[in-house]
Amino acid sequence: MNNAAHFENLLARFAARSVNADAQSALQKLMQEFIGSGFASLPMPGQGRTLERWRTLAAVSASDLALAKLYEGHTDALAIMTELDPDELNARGFWGTWAAEPHFARVNIMDRQRDQVYLHGRKAWCSGAQMLDWALLTTWDEQHRPQLVAVDLRQSTISIEADAWQAVGMSNTASVDVAFKGALGRCVGMPGQYVDRPGFWQGGGGIAACWYGAACALAGYLREHCRQPWHDAHAAAHLGAVDAALCSASACLKDTAMWIDANPGQSAQLPVRRLRAQVELTVSLVLEHVGRALGATPFCRNPHFARLAADLPVFVRQSHAQKDLAVLGELVAAKPADGWLL
């Protein structure tokens, strides 16, 4: 069996597991196998193979979104370090990327020795914290500037606060709070560079590819339903609406990947914001039409469908809805309408 076929077989077996399986243990073992076998080494975005990278993220997401969340976080961490600090890249182990900055949780740099820093505070939305070896996390330095830091999570000065994670959708990511009490870390890049680098928005496009992959998997169940001789015209109409939306999102993903590869050093904020808005609309439409067409049966009798249908509405909330659309509108208003030209 070649490597691609082995990768696809692992994904298929993971998607077909029982609802009652020990998901977090299975996630950790599968990620370790991916890392050890080289399946987590994706092409860097902006180097001519961005669409290939996004296709892999979409394929993983079609299997399981909790797996996709951890897989994307690991591959994003490697891409960030390659971009910002290639001479210090230590890719061994299982990595995560924790960049959420809610008002109620912040990690500060309290002391330093050159690029070694000591961290204090609490980080929220730390996906996979109980499974990871290392994390890249956003912190704040002594001058209140954002600073990315790499941290070995196997320190006694780091503790997990799991009580806050009460999720049903995306529950298996265990995106808990993590407390840092003098934990040692290493600065990656300069203050502010994490957000300012070209790869920030290039990586944001990868999240849209994850949404898209899960939506395609759900749509596949409707397509299979419509291949049966007993399907009705209403189901076919639902499939037609889903197909139109997915084809539009697919075209947008391909166009955006092409733009990124043609402009690797430029900010991809505008095309990626457009992409994320398009794919989010597609996800909403797919969830509605697939559910209305198929009824309760796959939600209750198919473990893969049920997981995706529960996880995708939570995962897509990485979009900030009207807040993101408002920023997109401001960007569009300030530029010529070239994005609308045929």
N, C-alpha and C positions, 0 to 999 in steps of 0.2 A: 504494500500500500504506500503510495507516495505521500509526501508531507501534507499537501493540500487536502487529500482525501482523508488522512488521519485527523486533521484539524476539524473537518466537517463532521466526521464520525463522532468525535468527542462532543461537539456541539449538539448533534442530534440525540445522543444518549443522555446528555444533561437535560435537554428540553423534555424528554419523555419520562423523567423520573417521577415518582409518586409525590403527591402533595405532602404526605407525611414523612418524607425523607428528611434526614438531618441536613438542612440546606446549607448552613454556614460551614459545616465541616466539609461538605461536598464542594462548595465554592472555593474554599482555601486549597483543597487538594487539586482541583482542576486548574486554578491559577498557578500553583506551583509547577504543575505539569506543563502548562503553557510556557512559563518562564524558562524552565529547564530544557524544553524542546525548541526554543527559539520562536514560538508562535506569538510571543508578545513583543517581538522586535519589528515594529512597523516602519514603513518609509516615513521620513520626516516630511511634514507639510511644506509646501512651497518649493519643492525640489523636483518637480516634474511628475510626481506620483501621488499627489494629494487624493485623487479619486480612488486610487487603489487602497490608500489608508482608510478612507471613508467606507469603502465597500466592506472591508474587514470589520470595522466597527458596526456597520449595519447587520452583517451576518451574525455577529456575537449577540447583538440586541434582539434579533429574531429568535434566538434560542432562549434567552433569559435576560431580563433587564437588570436584575441584581448583579448577575455576572458582568453585564455590560458596564455597569457603574464602576465596578472594581477594575475591570480590564481597561476602560477608558482612563481612569485615574492613574493607573500604573503607566500606561503608554504615554500619557500626557506628561507625567513627571519626568520620564526619560527624555522626551522631546524638549522640555523646558531646560533641563540641565545641559543637554547637548547645545542648546542655543545660548545659554547664559554663562555656563561654567564648564566647558568641555574638558579642560585640563584636570578638573577635580571630579569628573564623572565617576561615580561608584554605582554601577548598575546592578550589583548583586542583591538578591532578595526581592521581596514583594513591596512595592512602593504605592503610596497614595498621594493625592493632591488635595489639600484642604485650604480653600481660598474664600469660604463664606465669611462675611463680616457683619453679622447681625449686631444690633445696638447692645444686646445683652451679653455678648461674649467677645472678649478681645485678649490677645496675647501680646505682652510687651517685652522688649529687651531691657533687662535690668542691669546687666553688667556685660563686659566683653574683654577678651584678650585677642587682639587682632581680629581675624574673621570668626573666631569662636565666641559664641554669645550664650548668655544664660537667660532663660525664658520664664516668665511668670504670667499666669492668667488662665483663662478657659477658652477653649475653641469648640464651637458648635458645628454640627453637620459633618462629623468626622467619619465618613463612610469606611467600613471595614477595619476600624481601629483595633478590634480584637484579633484580627487576622494578619495585619501588616507587620513588616519588619522596619520600614522607614516611611517617613512622610515629608513632603514639601508643604509648608504652611506659611500663610501670610501673617506677618507680625508687624509691630510698630516699634521703631527705634527711639533713641533718646531725644531726637528732635521731632518726634511725632510723624515721621515719614514711614510709608509702607516698605517693608523689607521682607523678602522671601528667605526662608531658613529651612535647611535640611536637618531632620532630627531622627536619631536612632530611638525607636519607640521602646526598646528593651531597657529602660532606665527606671529605677525606683522612684525617681522624682516626677514620674508621669503616671497618672491614674485615670481610669475610665469611669465615667458617670453615666451608667446605662439607663437610669430611671426615666430620663426625659424622652427616650425613644419609644413611642407608643404606636408606631405606624402599623397599618394593615397592608396597604400598597407599599411596595419597596421595603417591606419589613426585613427581608433577608440581608440587606446591606448593612444593617445595624449601625446606622449613622448617628452614633452617640456623641455626647459631650466628652471632651478630654481636658483634664486639668494639668497644668504645668507649674511645678513648684521648684524653680531653680534648675530646670532641665537644660542640658547642654545641647547646643546646635551649631550649625555652620552657615554663615551667610552665603546665599547664592545670588550672584549678580549685585548690582548697585541698588540703593534705595529708589523705589518707583519703577525699576526696570521690568519687573514682572508684567505689569499692565502695559507699559509703553512699548514693549518689543513687538515686532510683527507677528510672532507666533501666538500672541494672546487671542486675537480674533480668528486666526487660522484654526486654533484649537476649538474656538466657539462653534465653528462650522462642523467640527466632528461630533459635537453634541446633537446637532440637527440630524446628522446621519444616523445616530442611535435612535432618535425618535422615529425616523423614517423606516428603519429596519424592523422595528416592532410593529409599526402600522402595516407594513407589507405582510408580515406573518399573520396578523389578524385577518387581513383582507384575503389571504390565501385560503382560509377556512370558508369564506363566503364564495370564493371562486370554485372550490371543490363542491360546495353545496349546489351551485348552479350547473355543475356538470352532471348531476343526477337527473334521471328522466322524470322524477316526480317534483322537481322544483317549479315554482310558479313565477308569473311575470313580475310580481312585486319584488321578489328576490333578485331577478335579473336587472330590474331598474335600480335597486340598491347597488348592485355590482357595477353598473354603468357609472353611477355617481362616484363610487370609490375609485374606479379606474381613471376617470378624468382627473380627479384630485391627485392621485399618486403619480400619474404621468407628468403633471405640472410640477410637482415637487421633485421628481427625478430630473427633469430638465434643469430646474434651478440648482440642484446639487451639482450636476455636471458643469453648468456654466460657471458656478462659483469656484469650483475646484480648478477649472481652466484659468479663471481670472487670477486666483492665488498663485498658480504656477507661473503665470506670465508676469506677475508683479510681486515677487517674493519679499522684497524689502519695503513695500508700502503697507499702510494700515488697511486691513480688509474690513474695517468696521461697517461701512455702508453695505457692501455686498453680503456680508454675513448676517447683519441685522435683517436685511430683506429675506435672506434664506431662512433664517429661524422663524420669521413671521409666516412665511409661506408654508413651511413644514408644520408649524403648530396648527394652522388652519386645517391642513390636511389631516393631521392626527385627530382633531375634533370631529371632522366629517367622517373619517373611517370608523371611529368608535361608535358614533351615532348610527350609521347605516348598517354596520355589521351586527350590532346588537339588535336593531329593529328587524333585520332580515332573519336572523338565526334564532331569536328568542332566548329563553333561559337555558336551554339544553347544554350548549358548550360551556357556559359559565359554571354549571353544576356538575358536568360529567367529564370534561376534558381538562386535565391538570395543566397542560401547557397553555391552552387558551385562557383558562381562568387566571393563571398567574399574570400573563401579559395584560389582560383586561383590567386587572386590579393595579398592576404596577405602572402602566403607561400614563394614566391620568396624573399620577404623582410625579413621575420622572419629568413629564413635559412641563411641570411647574418650575423647572429651572428657568423657563421663560418668566419674565415679570409682567406679562400680559400688557395692559394699556400703558404701563410705565415704559416698557420697551418700545411700544408702538409710538408713543409720544416722542421719544428720542429719535426714532427713525423719521418721523414726520419733520422734526426740526432739521435733521440732516438733509432731507430731500428738499425742503423749502429753501435752503441756503445754496443749492447747487442747480445747474441747468437740468432740465428734465430728460437727460440723455438715456437714463435707464428705461424710459418708456418708448424709445424709438425702435422701430422694426428694422 
